Amino acid sequence: MNDLERKPARVGGIVYRIFGFLLLVLSFAAAWLIMDFQSFRHNPVSIPAQGTTLFVTQGSSLNSIAARLAQQGIVDHPRYLVWMGRYLKLDAKLKAGEFDLQPGSTPEQLLHQLTDGKVVQYSLALIEGQTFAEMLQRIEQSELLQHTLEDTGSDAVMTAIGYPGLQPEGRFLPETYHFPRGFSDEEFLRRAYIDMDRFLQNAWSERETDLPLKSPYEALILASIVEKETGLASERPRIAGVFIQRLRKGMRLQTDPTVIYGMGDAYDGDIRFRDLKKDTPYNTYTRKGLPPTPIAMPGKDAILAVMHPTEGKELYFVARGDGSHHFSATLREHENMVDRYIRKRKPR
């Protein structure tokens, strides 16, 4: 064999040795990469001991989130987090919102948190007995909601939430509502309206059958009166029973809260005899039956009290001054109790 024949053999051997070396290096690199990735996957990320908050906007990609987490020092290998998201098929399931990240979470747990949609929740309570105007003021003052309503007039609000032409008083359920950051005032009001409508319809379907009420809305009106008259929660069904009896007999309801509502801004904290005589659509001393609308937001208990009132012959009640009432079946007994508790003089 001459030199020309030996040279290709030597070159081929060198190539094979180089290829084998590169393959060995790549094998070690791949093994190291796999071990490093597995270590990253199963070891907690660097979340501060007090926890931290992560804001994810609508449409954010896992790449952008991983980059932010790396900038904050929470993850060391943002590319690993992206690979894991694709491997677990979670990269397309990210939810928007505010996430409370706690120490001890692994990258895999972190990804599941971002896709489960368990965002930080805030709360705002609507209060039983408040008027629509008072409720709206409470919502406007909340820094937790995003304020999108340009016009807070009654008609404009009802149109904005999808119920144009409806009178808003009493139509929102007083409850404590939980919502994520970025929740708008329109969404909040729409939810409270739907919750009230759903609860009212369900309660109406299970009402006592002989009530002198023609519709769920009439029940809502009466429930708002019961709410305003109640000082002691256990008395709601009994107060409702008095009003139901008066409606059955065609008697005027004669309840001060309706008069006060009808006075509007003219009410200065005190109701006088002349106010009881001044006729308005809400004066139940001058007009029979129910007022045209609710006078406040009734809670669930007030609505249920109207649907299931205490049966009896009582037609009157007077406040004792401690939140409770004295109930009477006759006008004479009622006048005696008014003398005792209101006029502070000896009963006749």
C-alpha positions in Angstrom: 0.0 0.0 0.0 1.4 3.3 -1.0 1.3 6.7 0.8 -1.7 7.9 -1.2 -3.7 4.9 -0.2 -2.8 5.3 3.5 -3.7 9.0 3.7 -7.5 8.6 3.2 -7.6 5.9 5.8 -5.8 8.2 8.3 -8.2 11.1 7.5 -11.2 8.8 7.9 -10.0 7.7 11.3 -9.5 11.2 12.5 -13.0 12.2 11.3 -14.5 9.2 13.2 -12.7 10.1 16.3 -13.8 13.7 16.1 -17.4 12.7 15.5 -17.2 10.2 18.4 -15.8 12.9 20.7 -18.5 15.4 19.6 -21.2 12.7 20.2 -19.8 12.0 23.6 -19.8 15.7 24.5 -23.3 16.2 23.2 -24.4 13.1 25.2 -22.9 14.6 28.4 -24.4 18.0 27.6 -27.9 16.5 26.9 -27.7 14.5 30.2 -26.6 17.6 32.1 -29.4 19.6 30.5 -32.0 17.0 31.4 -30.8 16.8 35.0 -30.7 20.6 35.2 -34.2 20.8 33.8 -35.5 18.2 36.2 -33.8 20.0 39.1 -35.5 23.2 38.0 -38.8 21.5 37.7 -39.0 20.0 41.1 -37.2 22.7 43.3 -39.0 25.7 44.6 -38.6 29.0 42.8 -37.2 32.0 44.6 -40.3 33.7 46.0 -39.7 36.1 48.9 -40.7 34.8 52.4 -43.6 37.4 52.5 -44.8 36.3 49.1 -45.2 38.5 46.0 -47.9 39.5 43.6 -47.8 38.8 39.8 -50.1 40.7 37.5 -51.0 39.0 34.2 -52.7 41.0 31.6 -55.1 39.6 29.0 -53.2 38.0 26.1 -49.9 37.8 27.9 -47.6 35.0 26.6 -45.7 32.5 28.7 -42.5 34.0 27.2 -43.2 37.5 28.5 -44.3 36.1 31.9 -41.1 34.0 32.3 -39.0 37.0 31.3 -40.7 39.1 34.0 -40.2 36.4 36.6 -36.5 36.2 35.7 -36.2 40.0 36.1 -37.7 39.8 39.5 -35.3 37.0 40.4 -38.0 34.4 40.9 -36.9 32.0 38.3 -33.3 31.4 37.2 -34.1 29.8 33.8 -37.0 31.4 32.1 -36.5 29.3 29.0 -37.0 26.1 31.1 -40.3 27.5 32.3 -41.4 28.1 28.7 -40.4 24.6 27.8 -42.2 23.1 30.7 -45.4 25.0 29.8 -45.3 23.7 26.3 -44.5 20.1 27.5 -47.4 20.2 30.0 -49.6 22.0 27.4 -50.3 24.8 29.8 -48.8 27.7 27.7 -52.1 28.3 25.9 -54.2 28.2 29.1 -52.9 31.2 31.0 -55.5 33.3 32.8 -55.4 37.0 33.3 -55.5 38.5 36.8 -53.6 39.2 40.0 -51.9 36.1 41.4 -50.6 35.7 45.0 -47.3 33.8 44.7 -46.2 32.1 47.9 -42.8 30.7 48.8 -42.3 26.9 48.4 -44.0 26.8 45.0 -42.2 24.8 42.3 -42.2 25.9 38.7 -44.8 23.3 37.9 -47.1 24.4 40.7 -46.5 28.0 39.6 -47.7 27.2 36.1 -50.8 25.4 37.4 -51.6 28.4 39.5 -51.4 30.7 36.5 -53.7 28.4 34.5 -56.2 27.5 37.2 -57.4 31.1 37.4 -57.2 31.3 41.2 -56.6 35.0 41.2 -56.6 37.4 44.2 -60.1 38.3 45.2 -61.3 41.5 46.7 -64.7 42.2 48.3 -67.3 44.9 48.6 -70.5 44.6 50.5 -73.9 46.1 49.6 -75.8 47.0 52.7 -79.4 46.0 53.5 -81.7 49.0 53.7 -79.6 51.4 51.6 -81.2 53.2 48.7 -80.0 53.0 45.2 -78.3 56.4 45.5 -76.5 55.3 48.7 -75.4 52.0 47.1 -74.1 53.9 44.0 -72.1 56.3 46.2 -70.5 53.3 47.9 -69.5 51.8 44.6 -68.2 55.1 43.3 -66.0 55.4 46.4 -64.5 52.0 46.0 -60.9 51.9 44.9 -61.1 48.2 44.2 -63.4 48.5 41.1 -62.6 49.9 37.7 -64.9 52.8 37.1 -66.3 52.7 33.6 -69.7 54.3 34.1 -69.7 57.7 32.4 -73.2 58.6 33.7 -74.5 57.5 37.1 -78.1 58.6 36.6 -80.7 55.9 37.2 -81.6 55.5 33.5 -78.0 55.5 32.3 -76.9 52.9 34.8 -79.7 50.5 34.0 -79.0 50.9 30.3 -75.3 50.3 30.8 -75.9 47.0 32.6 -78.3 45.8 30.0 -81.7 46.5 31.6 -83.0 49.8 30.1 -86.3 51.2 31.2 -86.3 49.5 34.6 -86.5 51.5 37.8 -83.3 50.6 39.8 -84.5 51.0 43.4 -84.3 47.8 45.4 -83.2 45.6 42.4 -79.7 44.8 43.6 -79.1 42.1 46.2 -77.2 43.3 49.3 -74.5 40.8 49.8 -70.7 40.7 50.1 -69.3 40.3 46.6 -65.9 38.9 45.7 -64.1 39.9 42.5 -60.7 40.1 40.9 -58.7 43.3 40.2 -59.9 45.1 37.1 -63.6 44.2 37.7 -65.7 47.1 36.5 -68.5 48.9 38.3 -70.8 47.8 35.4 -69.9 44.2 35.9 -70.4 44.5 39.6 -73.9 46.1 39.3 -74.9 43.6 36.6 -74.0 40.7 38.9 -75.8 42.2 41.9 -78.9 42.8 39.7 -78.9 39.2 38.3 -78.4 37.8 41.8 -81.4 39.7 43.1 -83.6 38.7 40.2 -82.6 35.0 40.6 -83.2 35.0 44.3 -86.5 36.9 44.1 -87.9 34.6 41.4 -86.9 31.5 43.4 -88.4 32.9 46.6 -91.6 33.8 44.7 -92.0 30.3 43.3 -92.0 28.9 46.9 -94.2 31.6 48.5 -97.3 31.0 50.5 -100.2 30.7 48.1 -102.7 33.2 49.7 -100.5 36.3 49.7 -102.3 39.5 48.6 -99.4 40.2 46.2 -99.7 40.0 42.4 -96.1 39.7 41.3 -92.5 39.2 42.5 -92.0 43.0 42.1 -94.8 43.7 44.6 -93.1 41.3 47.0 -89.9 43.2 46.5 -91.6 46.5 47.3 -93.1 45.1 50.5 -89.8 43.5 51.4 -88.0 46.9 51.2 -90.6 48.3 53.7 -90.0 45.3 56.0 -86.3 45.9 55.8 -86.6 49.5 56.8 -89.0 48.8 59.6 -87.0 46.0 61.2 -84.7 46.6 64.1 -84.6 43.1 65.4 -83.9 40.4 62.8 -86.1 37.8 64.4 -89.1 40.2 64.0 -89.1 40.3 60.2 -91.7 37.6 59.6 -94.0 39.2 62.2 -93.6 42.7 60.7 -94.3 41.2 57.3 -97.4 39.5 58.8 -98.8 42.9 60.0 -98.4 44.4 56.5 -99.9 41.4 54.8 -102.9 41.5 57.1 -103.4 45.2 56.4 -103.3 44.6 52.7 -105.8 41.8 53.0 -108.2 44.1 54.8 -107.7 47.1 52.5 -106.1 49.1 55.3 -103.4 51.7 54.6 -99.9 50.5 55.5 -99.2 53.7 57.4 -95.4 53.2 57.6 -93.0 56.1 58.1 -90.1 54.9 55.9 -92.3 55.2 52.8 -93.2 58.8 53.7 -89.5 59.6 54.3 -88.6 58.2 50.9 -91.2 60.2 49.2 -89.9 63.4 50.9 -86.5 63.0 49.2 -84.0 65.7 50.0 -86.7 67.6 52.0 -86.2 65.0 54.8 -83.9 66.5 57.5 -83.8 63.6 59.9 -87.1 64.3 61.6 -90.7 63.4 60.4 -93.5 65.7 61.5 -97.3 65.4 61.5 -97.6 67.7 58.5 -95.3 65.3 56.6 -97.7 62.5 57.2 -100.5 64.6 55.7 -98.6 65.7 52.6 -99.6 63.4 49.8 -96.9 61.8 47.6 -96.9 58.5 45.6 -95.0 57.1 48.6 -97.2 58.4 51.4 -98.8 55.2 52.8 -100.8 57.3 55.2 -102.7 59.1 52.4 -102.7 56.2 49.9 -103.8 52.6 50.1 -101.8 49.7 48.9 -98.1 49.5 48.1 -95.9 52.5 46.9 -94.9 52.4 43.3 -91.4 51.1 43.8 -89.2 49.7 46.5 -87.8 52.2 48.9 -84.4 50.5 49.6 -82.5 47.3 49.0 -84.1 44.4 51.0 -81.9 41.6 52.1 -82.7 37.9 51.6 -84.3 37.6 55.0 -86.7 40.4 54.4 -87.8 38.9 51.1 -88.3 35.5 52.7 -90.3 37.1 55.5 -92.7 38.6 52.9 -93.0 35.2 51.2 -93.6 33.4 54.5 -95.1 35.9 56.9 -96.2 35.1 60.4 -99.9 34.4 60.4 -102.0 36.2 63.1 -104.4 39.0 63.8 -101.9 41.7 64.6 -102.4 44.9 62.6 -100.1 47.3 64.4 -96.7 47.6 65.9 -94.8 50.3 67.7 -91.0 50.6 68.4 -90.0 50.0 72.0 -86.8 52.0 71.6 -84.5 49.0 72.0 -84.8 47.8 68.4 -87.8 45.5 69.2 -91.5 46.3 68.7 -94.8 45.7 70.5 -97.4 44.1 68.3 -101.1 44.7 68.7 -104.3 43.3 67.2 -106.5 46.2 68.2 -106.2 50.0 67.7 -106.9 50.6 71.4 -104.0 48.4 72.5 -101.8 50.1 69.9 -102.7 53.6 71.1 -101.8 52.6 74.6 -98.5 51.3 73.5 -97.8 54.5 71.5 -98.6 56.4 74.7 -96.1 54.3 76.6 -93.2 54.1 74.1 -93.6 57.2 72.0 -95.4 59.9 74.0 -93.8 58.7 77.2 -97.1 59.0 79.2 -99.2 56.6 81.1 -101.4 54.4 78.8 -105.1 55.2 78.8 
